[in-house]
Amino acid sequence: MTQTSTLTDQRSVVRRLIEASVLGDQEVVGAIVTDDVAGWSPTINVHSRDELLAEFDDRHDAFTSVQVTVNRMDASRDRVAAEWRMSARFTGPLEIEDFTIPPTGGTVHLAGATFADLRGDRVSAFRHYFDDAALLEQLLALE
C-alpha cells in the first residue's frame, strides 16, 4: 500500500470515528478503535474500548437528524487532525452525571476538532475538542 492510500484510509477511519461518536453508534466505534483506546473530550475520559462504549449508553438517544460535516483533515504518519461541524435535533433526554435535560425538539449546532492516533487501521487514542458550555447553553435555551 502506498503512503497516499494509507493516509486516505486513516482519514476515512477518523471521519467514521467522528460521525459515529456524534451518533453514539457503538457498533461502528467498537469496530474502529483498539481494545486499549485512550480518549478524551470535554464530557468523557476513557482508557479502553469498553469504557468508551459505556459512555454512549447515556447519550445515544438524545439527538436525531444528526448531520456531521468534516471541513478539513490533515494526516501524517499515524496521526490525523480534523475540523468538523454538526447539527442535530434534541429529541431525547440527555443525562449528564446526575442531571437530566429534557428534550425540546430544537436544533443544536456544534463545531469541534478531533486529533487521533492510529495503530494500523484502528484508532488507539483520540481527543475531541468542542465547547461543551456552548452546547449546554443551546440545550437549556431551547426550553
HELIX and SHEET records of a PDB file:
HELIX    1   1 GLN A    3  LEU A   23  1                                  21    
HELIX    2   2 GLN A   26  ILE A   32  1                                   7    
HELIX    3   3 ARG A   49  ASP A   57  1                                   9    
HELIX    4   4 ASP A  132  ALA A  141  1                                  10    
SHEET    1   A 6 ILE A  44  VAL A  46  0                                        
SHEET    2   A 6 VAL A  33  SER A  41 -1                                        
SHEET    3   A 6 ARG A 122  PHE A 130  1                                        
SHEET    4   A 6 THR A 107  ARG A 119 -1                                        
SHEET    5   A 6 ARG A  79  PHE A  90 -1                                        
SHEET    6   A 6 PHE A  63  SER A  76 -1                                        
SHEET    1   B 2 LEU A  94  ILE A  96  0                                        
SHEET    2   B 2 PHE A  99  ILE A 101 -1                                        
END                                                                             
